[in-house]
Amino acid sequence: MENLKNIWKPELYRIQMEAPQPKPIICDHCPDRPVFYGKEYHGVMGHKEAVLLLEDEPNGAFLIRKGNDHNEFYTLTWKFNDRIIHYKLYYDGTHYIKDKRYETIYDLIADGLIICHMELKAHHILEMINLQTSYTESPYVTLNRKKLNTLTKIHQTSRSASPAVIKKDDIESFGLNKKMNFDLTPTIEDAPYFKYSKNHNFKVHTFKGLNWCELCANFLWGFTAQGVKCEDCGFIAHSKCSERVPNHCLPDLKKLRGVFGIDLTTLLNAHSSTLPFVVRKCVNEIETRGLDQEGIYRVSGFADEIEALKMAFDRDGEATDLSVYSNINVVAGTLKLYLRLLPVPLITYDVHPKLISAIQLKTSMVQISMLRECLDNLPPAHFNCLQYMVQHLYKVSQHAELNKMSAHNLSTVFAPTLVATPPAITDLSFEIRALQAIIENCPQIYYVCK
C-alpha cells in the first residue's frame, strides 16, 4: 500500500487557492442597468474613469461598463497582477468573453481570475504535465488495478473463442455470475489491463467540488468546464491529458469506482451525507473490538486483506460486513488507507500554517483556543470528519495502558495522514505536537467528546 501514499499532486490546488477573489466595485445609482447585471454595472464610462476607480483596489476588483451607447458589447474592466485590463463582454442568455459560457457574471469573473492566476503562477507545472504522464502509473490504474485485471479478462473471454484464465476469487469478489463458463485454473496474472480496446466517450464536464485528473494526478483547476469525463466508464481527465489516454474504456468499471481517492466534500455531496461511511463503519468496528488491541493503528494488517476490504467497500458500500475480518488491524489499516488517499487531507493546506503557529504559543490555554479557531476554518466536510476521528482517537488513547497507544503515539502515526504538509517539509515534529494537543484536549476543543 505504500505506493499509494503520494498518489495525488496538490500543487495546482494550492496555487488556485491563492488566486484573487472577485470584488465588484458598486454603483448604487444607474438607471439604465440591464436586467442581467447587478450593481457592478456603471453605465457609460470611459476607460480612464474606470482605471481611476480601480487603481487603488486589490487584485480581483472589477466593474462592468459600456464604452459608449453605440457599442454592441459591454466592457469588463478588472485589476489583475497590479494591472488594469479591459475585455469585450457579451450576453446572449449566458455571459461570455470567448468560447466558455457562464450562467452568472460572478462565475465568469471567478473563473477568469483563476485562469489568469494559473497561467501566471503555474505555467511550469502545466508544461510538465504533458511530459510526465504514464498511463500504467496513473491513479486510474494504480487504484483500480485488480478491478481492471478482472474486468479486462471478462471482456476478453466474451470476445474470444479461447477463454482467458480468471481466478474464482476475482469473480466472487465482484459479485459476477458464477455460472459463466470461465477457466478457473490457477495462473500468474500477465497484466492484461491495457489490452481491451474501446474508445473513451469524453465530454467536457463541469465538476462539483474538487477533482483530480486520473491520468496525471494533478488538480482539475478552474471554476467551470475544468476537464472531461468519459460518459461510459467515468474516467476523469484534463482535456489535454484525455488526448493521451489509451483506447481502454471499461464501461463496467463505472459501477465499481467506489469511494477511495475521492475528494471528501465531493463524495459527501454525492451521498447526501455528513460523514464517509468508510470512516464511520471502521471506527465503530474498532471501538467494538479493538480498543484493547496492543499497537492498534501502529501494527499493520495484511496488505491483501486490506485490499479485499477496500474492494468490498467500493462494491457493497454501507452493506460491507466488517465482522468477517477477524484481524482488527486490517480494519484499522483500511481506515488509514482511506484517509491517506484523500486528495486534500482532513487538515487542509490553508489551515496548516495556522496550526503550526498555534502550537508554538507558550501557554496551553492559549494553544487550545487558537487550535479551536484554526479548526473552525476547515470546510464543513473536513471539520465534521476530523472531529469524528479526533474523538475516536481520544477514546483510543484512554485505553493506552492496554493498547500502548498514547496520544503522542497516535499523533505520530496519523500526522502524515491527517495534516496537509507542503512537500518541502520533512520534519513533522510540529504537526505531531499539534495533533497530539488536539487529541489530548479533545473535550475542550470540541466541548463534548463521545
N, C-alpha and C positions, 0 to 999 in steps of 0.2 A: 504493500500500500504506500510505501514511501515515495514512489514515483508520482503519486498524485498530490504531493504536498503543495507544490507551487504551480499548479496547472493553469490558473488564471493570471493574467497580467494586468495589474491595476493602474499602470502609469497614465493611460489615456483618461481613465475615470478621474484620477486625482487632478489632472490638468483641466478637465472640463469643469470640475468643482470650483476652479479659480476664475472662470470666465465672468466678465462683468454682468451684473443683473440689470434688466431693463428698468429705467427710471423715467417715466413720462414727465415732460415739462407741461404744466397745466395752464390752460387758457379757460377761464370761467365764463367769459362773455364772447361768444362767437355765433351770431345769429344765422349764418349760412352753413352751419356744420352739417355734413352729410350724416345720414342715419347710421351708416356703418362705421363711423369713427366716434370716439369719445372726446374727453376734454384735452387729449393730446393734440387735437386739431386746432390750428391757429389761424385759419383762413388764408387770404392772400398775403404773402410775406416774402420779401426778397432774401437772398442768401446771406447778405451782410447782417441783417437784423437777426436772422436765425443763429448766425455764428455768435453774435453778442449774447444771446440768451443762453448758449451752451458752453461758452469758453470757460466759465468758472465752475461748471458742473463736473461730477465724476464721470469716468468712462461708463458707458451704458445709458447715459441720458439721451433722450430723443424727443423730437416733435414732428408733427406732420403738417404740411402747409401746401399752398398752391402758389406756384411762381407768378402766375397771372391768370386772369379769368378765361383766357383763350386756350390754355393747356388742356389736353385730353387726359392728362395724367396728374397725379399728385406727387409731392416730393417728401421723401423721408430724409430727415436730417438727424444724424446721431453723432455721438462722440465715442471714438474707439481708438485705443493706443495713443491717447492725448491729441488726436486729430479730429477735426470736424469733417464729416463726409456726407455727400448728398447722393440719393438714389431715386430713380424714377419708380413710382409706386402705382400699382393698378388694382382695380377691384371689378370683378365680374360675377359676384356671388361668393368668390373666395379672394383672399388677398394674395398678391404675388409681385415679385420683382423680376424673377427669371422663370425657371420651369416649375419649381416647387410651389405648391398651393397650400394655403393655410386658412383655417376656419376663423381665426381671430387675428387681429393685428398684433396682440401680445405674443401669440405663438410665433409669428413671423420675426418679431424683434428678438425674442429669446433665442430662437434657432439661429438667426443671423449672427448674433453676438458669439454664440458657441462656435459656429463655423469659422468666423474670423479669428477667434482666440486660438482654436486648434491649428489653423493654418500658420499662425504666428509662432505659437509655443511648442507645437508637437510635430512640426514638419519632418524632423529627423526620424521620429518613430513611424510616421505614416509612410515614409520612404522605405524603411527597413521591413515593414510588413510584407511588401512584395518580394523581398529577398530571403526571408527566413520562415517560410511556410512549408511544413512537411505534413502531408495528409496522414501518414501512418503514425505520426507522433502527435496528432491533433487531439484536442479534448474529445471530439466526437468519437474517435477510435479508442482512445485511452479509457474513457468512461464506459463505453459500450462494447468493449472487445468481445466478451463472451456472448453477448446478445447477437452481435454481428456474425460471429462464428456460427452460432446455431441457426439463425435465420438464413444466412447465405447457403448453408448446407441444405436446408429445406428447399430453398428456391432451386438450387442445382439439381436436387433429387426430382423435383416436379418437372424439370425441363430436360432431364437426361434419361436415356434408357438404362444407364448404368448407375444404380443408386449410390449417392455419397454415403460415407460412413458417419453415423450420428450416434452419440452416446445416449443411452436410455435416460441418464440423469438430466441431460440437456432438454430432452423432450418434456419430461415431467416437471422440470423447473419452470417451464414456460406455460404449463397447463395446455399443451398441444394434444392433438388427437393421438392417443396411444395405439389406435388400431391401424395407423398409417404404416405402409409397408417399407420400413427402414431396415437397413443392415445395422444391427447393434453390436457388431464385433468390435472389441476394444481396439483403439488405434491411437497413434500420436497425431495431434492436430497439425495440419500443414498450412496454417494461416490463410484460410480461403476468403477472408472477409473483404477483399477487394477484387474478387473475380466475377461477381454478379453485376451485369451492366444494365442500367436503366438510367435515362437522363433525368436529372432533377427538374422539378416543375417550380422554378424560382419565381416569386412575385415580390415586388417592392412592398415593404411592410413597415408600419409604424408600431413600435414596440412600447407597451406599457411597462413601467418600472425599468430596471436595469438589466441589460442583456449583453452577453459576450459572444464574439464570433467563434463558432465551433471549429473553424479551420486554423486561425492564427492565435486564438486565445485572447485577443485584445478587445477592449471595450467597444461596444457599438455606440459611438458618440453621436450627439445631436439630440434635437428636440422632437423631430418627426422624420418619418421615412429613413430611419437610421441604417437599414440594410435590407436584406432579402430573406425570405423563408420559403422552403420547399413545401408546397401545399400537399404533397403526397407523403413525405416521411418526416417533415418538421425540421430539417436541417436549417440552422440559422447562420448567416454569414454577412460580412461586408459585401457590398455589390462587387467590388474588385476581386475579393477573395473567391466569390462564387464562380468566377470565370476559371479558376484553377482547381475546382473540386472535381474529382473523377466522376465518371458515369457510374455511380454506385448508390443509387436510390433504393432503399429498402422500405417500402411503404408500411410493412408490418411493424417496423421499429417505432413508428409514431405512437403506437399503443403502449409501448414499453419504455418510453424515455424516462419516466419516473420523476423523482424529486431531488436527487443528489446533484449538486453542482449548479443549482438554480438560485438566482438572487432571492433573498428572503422575502422582501416586500412583494416582488412579482409572484412568488409562489403562494403567499398568504392571500393576496388579492384574488388569485385564480381559484383558490379553495374556499374563499369567504371565511377565513379563519384568523385567529389572533395568535396561534402557536402552531408550529410544524408538528404534525402527528408523529413523525420520527422521534423528535425530542421528547414529546410527552410520553409516548409508549416506552421508550428506553429508560427514561427517568423513573417511571412507575415500576418497571421491572427491577431496576437496580435497587430502588428503595424497598421493594418487597423482599428480595432475597440476596442482596449484595452489600448491604451496609457494613456487615462484619467480615467481608471478604478481604483478607490481607492483600494490600497492594492494588486495590480497586483503582482503575484508570492508569496505574503505573505499569502493571503487568499486562503484556499484550495477549490478546486472544489469537487463535489460529487464523491465518490470513484467508484460507479457503472458506472457513465458516463465516468470517466477516463478509466476504464477497457474496456468499449464499444469502445471508440476511439482508444485505444491501439489495440484492436482486428481488428478494421476497417483498421488501418494502416497495420497490418500483412496480412490482407486479400486483400485489394484493392490497397495497395502501393500508388503510385503517384496520383491515381484517388480518393483517400479519400476526401470526402466532409466535410470540417470543418464548413461550414456555418450552418449546422443543429444543431450545439451545441451552443445554444443561450447564455449559461453562459461561458464567455471568460476565467474564472478561470479553467474550465475543460481543455481547450486547453493549458493553462499555466501549469497546473498540469501534463498533459501528456508529455509535453516537459521536465519538471523536472524529471519525471519518466524515460524517455528515457536516459537522461544524467546520472541519478543515477545508471542505470543498466549497464552502460559501464563497462566491466571488468577492463579496465585501464582508469581512468578519463582523461579529456582533458589535465590538467596539470599533467604530469606523475610523477612517483615516483623518477626517477633520476633527474628531474628538481626541485622537491620540496625543497631540501636543498639549492639550489642556489637562489631560490625565497625568502626564509626566510632570507638568508644573504643579499640579495639586499635591502629588505625593512628596514633593520636595519642600513643602511647607513644614514649619517646625513643630507645631502642636497638633496632637491627634484630633482635637475637636475641630480645628480649622480644616484639617485634611478631610475629615468626614463631610463637613459642609461643602467643601469645594468638589469632592468626588461626587456627591449627590447632584451638585449643579452641573458637573460635566455630563453625567449620565442622562440628565434631563434634555440634553441637546441631541440625543440619539433619535433617529427615526422611530416612529411608534413600534413597527415590527421588531426592530433591533432592541428597543428598550424592553418590550414585553418578554422577548425570548431570553435576553440577558438576565432579567430579573428572575425568571423561572430557573435558569441554570445556576445563578448565584445562590438562590435559596436552596437549591438541591445540594450544591457543593458545601454550603454551610451545614446542612444536615449530615452530609458525609463526614465533615471534619469533627462533628460532635461525637463520632464513634472512632476517633483516632486511636484510642487505646487498643481497639481490636483490629482495625484495618490499617493502622500505621500511616494514615494519610491525613496529615495536619493541613491547615490552611496554606502553609508555606509549600508543602509537598504538592498539593493540588494546584496551586498557582504556578508552580514550576512546570507542571505537566500542561496546563491549559493556557498559559500566557501566549505561547507561539500560535495557538489556535484561535483564541478569543479576541486578541488585540491586533488591530491592523497596524503593522510596523513597517515603515519605509525600508526598502531592501538594503540601504546603506548601513542600517543599524544592526549590528551583530551581537552586542551586549544587551541582553534583555533584563538586566537587574532592576531597572526602574519599573518596567512593565510587570515583572513578577511581584515587586513590592506593592505596586498599585492594586493588582488583582488580589493579593493576599489581604490588603487592607479592606477591600470591598467585601471579601468573603467573611473576614473576622467581624466586620462591623455591619453585617447584613441587616440585623434588626433595626439599627439606627438609620441606615441609608434607605432601606425600603419600608421602614416603620413597622410593618407586620411581616414576620417571616413564618412560613408554614412549618 
